């Protein structure tokens, strides 16, 4: 695939936005579904970007930064794997398989950049003591720019070399046992991600629906639309039948029974 200068610039900008988003955690631009879709849009294959993003989103569902604990870097994995699939004409399964080690590599890069930005934090403290708010703003923007470059530079290197024989040979040199193992691990991580979310939501009572969904998906030929509609119907039925969501009716029944008891006593 031939890459134009405009596409290279747009990939660089999208990568910067995703890199900053992985630290800011505000607009969620680092999430696979958004990052992969934007890269696919820039490279002219939005469908492939959505497919990769949707698949990787399942893998990264339970990945989140909690305090000083950093999750694997979904932004680097999403952008680089999408570029390799679209520009390098690699199968989608290959892009998904290498996403996990890419996320681990991005996590290491995040630690390195955060260690570097410690100096910026001390500079920000000095700016506050001196009352130099202009320099404080520059310090914050520069530190954030480093986080952007953490994703943008690897993405720029990949988009310029993805179609070369060297990169193709490196990807094809991966043993099938490794690539197949990564794909299997990716499927397991998706299940674990869902389970972690349900556990954090304290919604263990919803686990039967969790298991039923996987069984239905495995033993039927329903597509995602049908599974979504079925899940919505089950959710509506659950809300309608669960006593927790029918307190108003219970109150009416209690009041009605209380009035009947009072009438019986008066009689």
C-alpha positions in Angstrom: 0.0 0.0 0.0 1.3 3.4 -1.0 1.3 6.0 1.8 1.0 9.6 1.0 2.6 12.5 3.0 -0.8 13.6 4.2 -1.6 10.2 5.6 1.8 10.1 7.4 1.1 13.4 9.0 -2.4 12.3 10.0 -1.1 9.1 11.5 1.4 11.1 13.5 -1.3 13.4 14.8 -3.7 10.6 15.7 -0.8 8.9 17.5 -0.1 12.0 19.5 -3.7 12.4 20.5 -3.9 8.7 21.6 -0.6 9.0 23.5 -1.8 12.0 25.4 -5.2 10.3 26.0 -3.6 7.3 27.6 -2.3 9.6 30.4 -5.2 12.1 30.6 -7.9 9.4 30.7 -10.5 12.0 29.8 -11.6 11.6 26.2 -10.6 7.9 26.0 -8.8 8.4 22.7 -6.3 5.7 23.7 -9.0 3.0 23.7 -8.6 0.5 20.9 -12.0 1.1 19.4 -11.3 4.8 18.9 -7.6 4.6 18.1 -7.9 1.8 15.6 -10.9 3.4 13.9 -9.1 6.7 13.5 -6.0 5.0 12.0 -8.2 3.0 9.7 -10.0 6.2 8.6 -6.7 7.9 7.9 -5.3 4.9 6.0 -8.4 4.5 3.9 -9.7 1.2 5.4 -12.0 2.1 8.2 -13.7 -1.3 8.2 -10.5 -3.1 9.1 -9.8 -0.5 11.8 -13.2 -1.1 13.4 -12.7 -4.9 13.3 -9.3 -4.7 14.9 -10.5 -2.1 17.4 -13.5 -4.0 18.4 -11.5 -7.2 19.0 -8.7 -5.4 20.9 -11.3 -3.6 23.0 -12.4 -6.9 24.4 -8.8 -7.7 25.3 -8.3 -4.3 26.9 -11.6 -4.2 28.7 -10.1 -4.8 32.1 -7.0 -2.6 31.5 -7.0 0.6 33.5 -4.5 2.7 35.4 -5.1 2.6 39.1 -2.9 4.9 41.1 0.7 4.2 40.3 -0.1 0.9 38.8 0.0 1.1 35.0 -2.0 -1.1 32.7 -0.5 -2.5 29.4 -0.5 0.3 26.8 -3.6 -0.1 24.7 -2.7 2.9 22.5 0.6 1.6 21.2 -0.9 -1.9 20.6 -3.9 -0.5 18.8 -2.1 1.9 16.5 0.9 -0.2 15.5 -1.1 -3.4 14.9 -3.6 -1.5 12.8 -0.8 0.0 10.7 0.8 -3.4 10.2 -2.5 -5.0 9.0 -3.5 -2.2 6.6 -0.1 -1.0 5.3 1.7 -4.3 5.6 -1.2 -6.3 4.2 -1.0 -8.7 7.1 -4.0 -10.8 8.3 -6.1 -9.4 11.1 -5.2 -12.4 13.2 -1.6 -11.4 13.0 -2.2 -7.9 14.1 -4.3 -9.1 17.1 -1.6 -11.7 18.0 1.2 -9.1 18.2 -1.0 -6.6 20.0 -0.3 -8.2 23.4 3.5 -8.0 23.3 3.2 -4.5 21.9 1.0 -3.5 24.9 3.7 -4.8 27.2 6.4 -2.9 25.3 4.3 0.2 25.5 3.9 -0.3 29.3 7.7 -0.3 29.6 7.9 2.9 27.5 5.3 4.5 29.8 7.5 3.8 32.9 10.5 5.3 31.2 8.7 8.5 30.2 7.2 8.8 33.6 10.7 8.5 35.1 11.9 11.3 32.8 9.0 13.6 33.7 10.0 13.5 37.4 12.4 16.3 36.5 9.5 18.2 35.0 7.6 17.9 38.2 10.5 19.5 40.2 10.6 22.3 37.6 6.9 22.8 38.1 7.4 23.1 41.8 10.1 25.7 41.3 7.8 27.6 38.9 5.0 27.7 41.6 7.5 29.0 44.2 8.7 31.7 41.9 5.2 32.6 40.8 6.1 32.0 37.1 2.8 30.6 35.8 3.8 30.9 32.2 6.8 28.6 32.7 4.6 26.3 34.7 2.2 25.9 31.7 5.2 25.2 29.4 6.5 22.5 31.7 3.1 20.7 31.8 2.8 20.9 28.0 6.3 19.6 27.4 5.7 16.7 29.8 2.5 15.9 28.0 4.3 16.1 24.6 6.7 13.4 25.7 3.8 11.1 26.3 2.5 11.9 22.8 5.9 11.1 21.3 5.9 7.8 23.2 3.3 6.6 20.7 3.9 8.9 17.7 7.5 8.0 17.1 7.0 4.2 17.0 3.9 4.7 14.9 5.8 6.9 12.5 8.6 4.3 12.2 6.1 1.5 11.5 4.1 3.4 8.9 7.3 4.1 7.0 8.6 0.6 7.1 5.5 -1.6 7.4 5.6 -2.5 3.7 9.3 -3.2 3.4 10.7 -6.7 3.0 12.6 -6.5 6.3 9.4 -6.0 8.3 7.6 -8.7 6.3 10.4 -11.2 6.9 10.3 -10.4 10.7 6.6 -11.0 10.9 6.7 -14.2 8.9 9.6 -15.4 11.1 7.3 -15.7 14.1 6.8 -19.4 14.7 3.2 -20.6 14.3 3.3 -22.0 17.9 4.0 -18.5 19.2 1.3 -16.7 17.0 -1.3 -19.4 17.8 -0.5 -19.2 21.5 -0.9 -15.4 21.4 -4.2 -15.7 19.7 -5.5 -18.2 22.3 -4.2 -16.1 25.1 -6.0 -13.1 23.6 -9.3 -15.0 23.7 -8.7 -15.9 27.3 -7.8 -12.3 28.2 -11.2 -11.2 26.8 -13.1 -13.5 29.1 -10.9 -12.4 32.1 -11.5 -8.8 31.2 -15.3 -9.2 31.3 -15.0 -11.2 34.6 -12.9 -8.4 36.2 -15.4 -5.7 35.2 -18.3 -7.8 36.7 -16.3 -8.4 39.8 -15.5 -4.7 40.3 -19.2 -3.8 39.7 -20.1 -6.2 42.6 -22.5 -7.8 40.2 -21.8 -11.5 40.8 -25.6 -12.2 40.6 -25.2 -11.4 36.8 -22.7 -14.2 36.3 -25.4 -16.6 34.9 -26.0 -14.2 32.1 -22.3 -14.0 31.5 -22.0 -17.8 31.1 -25.2 -18.0 29.1 -23.9 -15.4 26.6 -20.7 -17.4 25.9 -22.7 -20.7 25.5 -25.2 -19.1 23.1 -22.3 -17.5 21.1 -20.4 -20.8 20.9 -23.3 -23.1 20.0 -25.4 -20.9 17.7 -24.8 -18.9 14.5 -26.2 -15.6 15.9 -24.3 -12.5 14.7 -23.5 -9.6 17.0 -26.7 -7.8 16.2 -28.8 -10.8 17.2 -26.8 -11.3 20.4 -27.1 -7.6 21.2 -30.9 -7.7 20.8 -31.1 -10.9 22.9 -29.0 -9.3 25.6 -31.2 -6.3 25.6 -34.4 -8.4 25.9 -32.9 -10.4 28.8 -31.9 -7.2 30.6 -35.5 -5.8 30.3 -37.0 -9.0 31.6 -34.5 -9.1 34.5 -35.4 -5.5 35.5 -39.2 -6.2 35.2 -39.0 -9.4 37.2 -36.5 -8.5 39.9 -38.1 -7.4 43.2 -35.5 -4.7 43.6 -36.9 -2.7 40.7 -40.5 -3.2 41.7 -40.6 -1.5 45.1 -43.4 0.8 44.1 -45.7 -2.1 43.5 -44.7 -3.7 46.8 -45.5 -0.4 48.6 -49.0 -0.3 47.0 -49.6 -3.9 48.1 -48.4 -3.3 51.6 -50.7 -0.2 51.9 -53.6 -2.1 50.5 -53.1 -5.0 52.9 -52.8 -2.5 55.8 -56.1 -0.8 54.9 -57.8 -4.2 54.7 -56.5 -5.1 58.2 -57.8 -1.8 59.5 -61.2 -2.4 58.0 -61.4 -5.8 59.5 -60.6 -4.5 62.9 -63.2 -1.8 62.7 -65.8 -4.3 61.7 
